[in-house]
Amino acid sequence: MNKFNQEDKKQTFPRFSQLKYLPKALNKKEKILSLCLIIILILSLGFLSYQQYTKRIEVIAKDGGKYTEGVVGTPKFINPIYSQTNDVDSDLTKLIYRGLMKYNNNQELVPDLAESYEISKDKKIYTFKLKNNIKWHNNEPFTTDDVIFTVSAIKNPEYQSPLQINFEGVEVSKIDDYTVQFTLLKDKYSPFLTENTLFGIIPKKVWESIPPKNAPFSEQNLVPVGSGPFKFKEYKKDKTSGQIISYTLEKFNDYYGKKPYLSEIIFKFYNDYPDLITAYNKKQIDAISYVPFEEQQNIKKEINSFSLNLPHYYAIFFNTNENDALKYKPVRQALSYAVDREKIVNEILNKQAIQIDSPILPNYQEYNPDSKKYNLDLEKAKKTLKKGGWNKKENVLSFEDTKLEVTLTIINQPEFQKIAEIIKSNWESIGAKVNIEALEATDLQSNYIRPRKYQALLYGQLLGHDPDPYPFWHSSQTKDPGLNLSSLERDNIDKLLETARQQINPEERKKTYQKFQELLINEAPAIFLYSPTYLYGQNKKIKGFNQKFTFVPSDRFSDVENWYIKTKLKIKN
């Protein structure tokens, strides 16, 4: 065998220098096939490398990022002893202040500013041990003195706090700098933990120099000092109207809890929802505080919509002090039978609400499903009026010298205007004369609701973590700052509400509330319409929102520490 043949046998693969002659040795079909194989090889190696990379790398939240949310309304009292009557105030207060207790994402009541608490055997003494590492936004330490000052301010009538009623018969005392005690002087109060420990605490050193009568007018209501995860940075006003148009909060680096990722939260304020939606579509804001159903189709940019359950209901509240016809129970009952709730929910609210018949909602265990219901029945409504002595006179039903004429007051928004038109049509079909009065929200609150200057009011009420109806239906709450929007005063109803607050046993309390529900519905001081779904919208770049249920709209910020915009890569362990 010659030398050439020996070398040929030894060499199995071509040398690299020989590969350059390969294209010349291949025909066109073989060249295409080879190219495809090379591409497949490269892609396979790339895919395998990517798989290994993703197994070892994860995307996580990173500090930083500015979050901008649009809301309808304007701030007035960014102060937890006043904020309950204004959603904008409540939103800002939720981020700036903290309470002794809070609800976590699992809706469990857990300590917040408090480290722990104890309840005496007789359920009348509540002792809270406070955390001792908390700072106010002005770097002053948080102590028991701040808790006592806040509660004393709430109890002082000169401050005019809507929370005042919750602390009647409650004494607060200092055990030491980090231990505070609440004593119920009269009776046990079953909702104490949920009603008296969630509101924000205000700093004594900031507020003690301000006379109580001047507190509602203090600049501190707009430049707050709290202990929450975000602190005040600035606000901007419209140069012409003087109205606040934006409000900026920045991360509080000394916050005692989990530090938020977001560096700033900016609120921008709008007069109505169409303006709010337009701002979102123009990318001027990242989120919409509440999306009315009629505006949902107008959102053009990508958005994550969160449908949240909310213990919130709308009703028509009758004020017998402003309308003589409404003093008659048959009139109130007849008007109740003459409301098409199904049409309101299905056609106006696009089924994004449930029909209700009680001030205690079905999701509470205290709800009585067997109580009286005013289902739509126009004939029954007419018979009820006729039996009560109401007959047609000059095209309007009258009883003696009293005409059945009612002015229905609403917020000037398309949703409520459409609902009001249905109600007007329903009531006029049984012989009533109906006028609709549409007002801007701020005008309605200040000039009508607070002085109780309305006849029939279509308005919403928010229940709390506890279904306690006392603030909404007890006779003592019919005047501002009380929340009883109906003028009904009944001793038997008051007694039930007072008794329920003292009942610790859940079953006993349930029976009392169901009896209250039965009596109230029979009196028909209001027509209970629907409980809406709360729709919250965020741009898809916002991550970390994980709420399912809220007791008040501001609860959407309960997990704000977990929200983030910026991300980074991390190698897995």
C-alpha positions, 0 to 999 in steps of 0.5 A, a space after each residue: 500500500 502506498 503512502 497516499 492510501 495509508 494517510 487516507 485511511 488514517 484521516 477520518 474527518 477533513 481538516 479545517 483547511 480542507 473545509 473551504 473546498 466543501 461548497 465546491 464539492 456540494 451541489 445546490 440541493 446539498 448546499 441548501 440542506 447544509 445551511 438549514 442544518 447549520 441554522 437549526 444547530 445554532 437555534 438549538 444551541 441558543 434555545 438550550 442556552 436560554 433555558 439554562 439562563 432562565 432557570 438561573 435568572 429571575 426578574 424581581 422588583 427594583 426600587 424606584 419609579 413614579 406612580 401617578 393616579 387620577 381621581 375625581 375630586 379634591 383633597 380638603 382634610 388629609 387628616 384621619 380624624 376628618 377624612 371619612 367623608 371624602 374618598 380623596 382625603 381617605 386615599 391620601 390618609 391611607 398612605 400617610 398615616 397608620 393606625 394601631 391595627 390593620 387588615 392584611 391581604 387575607 382580611 385578618 385583623 393584625 397589629 400595625 402601630 401596636 406590637 400586641 394587645 390584650 383584652 380583659 375577661 369582661 371585654 371592657 379593657 383593651 391594652 395595647 403595647 406599641 412598637 418602639 421603633 416608629 418615627 413620624 415623618 418629621 423624625 420625632 418618635 411615636 409614643 403613647 402620648 400621640 395615641 392619647 392626643 388623637 383620641 382626645 381630639 376625636 372625643 372633643 366636640 370642638 374638633 367636629 370629628 365624625 369619629 366622635 360617636 365611636 368614643 362615647 363612653 371610652 376612656 384612654 389612659 397612659 400606662 407608659 411611653 409605649 403602652 396605652 389602655 382603653 376602658 369602656 366605662 359603660 357597656 361592652 362594645 363588640 366592634 371596638 377593635 374594628 371601629 376604634 383601632 383602624 383610624 390613623 394616629 396624628 402627632 401630638 407635637 404638630 397639632 397641640 398648638 392649634 386650637 381645636 376650633 381652628 383645626 378644620 382650617 389648619 394648613 396641617 390638613 394639607 401638609 400632613 405629618 404621619 408615620 406611614 410608608 409615604 410622606 408629603 412632598 408638595 402640592 400644586 394649585 391652579 393659578 386661576 381657581 386656587 384649586 389643588 390639581 396635583 398632590 405628590 407623596 414620596 417614600 419615607 425611608 425610615 418607615 418601620 414596616 416593609 419599605 415600598 419600591 415606588 419612590 413617589 406617588 402622585 395624585 392628579 385631580 379631575 372634575 369628572 370621569 370623562 376628563 379622568 379617562 381622557 387623561 389616562 388615554 393621553 398617558 398623563 396618569 398610570 391608574 384610574 381610582 374608579 372606572 364607572 361602567 359607562 366609561 369603560 368602553 372609552 379607555 383606549 390604552 392597555 389597562 389591568 382592571 381589578 374588580 373589587 368587592 366593596 361593602 358599599 350600597 346606594 339608596 334613596 334616603 327620605 328626609 321627612 323634615 323637608 317634605 310633608 308627604 314623606 312623613 306618611 309611611 304608606 307613601 314611603 312604602 308605595 315609592 319603595 314598591 315603585 322602583 325597578 331595581 332590576 332595570 337599574 342594575 341590568 341596563 344602567 349598571 351593565 350588571 356590575 352590581 347586585 340588587 339589595 333590599 337592606 342596609 346590611 348586605 348579603 355578604 355579612 353573616 348578620 344579613 336576614 334573607 327573610 326580611 320584607 322586600 319591596 319588589 317592583 309592583 306598581 299595582 301594589 304601590 297604587 293600592 297602598 296609596 289609595 288605602 292610605 287616603 291618597 287620591 288624584 287631584 289636579 293630576 297629582 295624588 294628594 292627601 288633604 292639603 298635601 301633594 305627593 310631589 318629591 324632589 330627588 337630589 343626585 350627584 351630577 354624573 351620567 350614571 345617576 342621571 340615568 338612574 334618576 330618570 328610571 325612578 322618576 318614570 316609575 314614581 310618576 306612573 303611580 301618580 307622584 310628581 317628581 323633580 330631579 335636582 343634579 348637583 356637583 359633589 362638593 356642592 351636594 356635600 357642603 350645602 345639602 347633605 351636611 345641613 340635611 337640605 334635601 327631600 329624597 337623596 340618591 346617595 351611597 354609604 360605605 359600611 366598615 369591616 363590621 356591619 354595625 349600622 349605628 352610625 347610619 341609623 341611630 336617631 343621634 346621628 341624624 345631624 352632621 357630622 352624623 351619617 344618618 341621612 334619613 330623618 327617621 327616629 324610632 326608639 325601638 330601632 335605637 334600642 336594638 342598635 345600642 344592644 347589638 353594640 354590647 353583644 359579644 356573642 355572634 349569634 345573639 348579635 346576629 338575631 338583634 341585627 336581623 330584628 333591626 333589619 325587619 323593623 327598619 325595612 317596614 318603616 321604609 325610611 329609605 329605598 335600598 337599590 344596589 351594591 356596585 362592584 368597585 372597578 380599579 384600573 392600572 396601566 399594565 406596567 404597574 406590578 404587584 397589586 394583589 387585592 380582592 376585597 376592600 371595605 373602603 376604596 382606600 383599601 386598594 392601597 393596603 399592599 402598596 408596599 408591594 407595587 413596583 414599576 422598575 425591575 432587575 435580574 437576580 440569579 436564583 439560589 
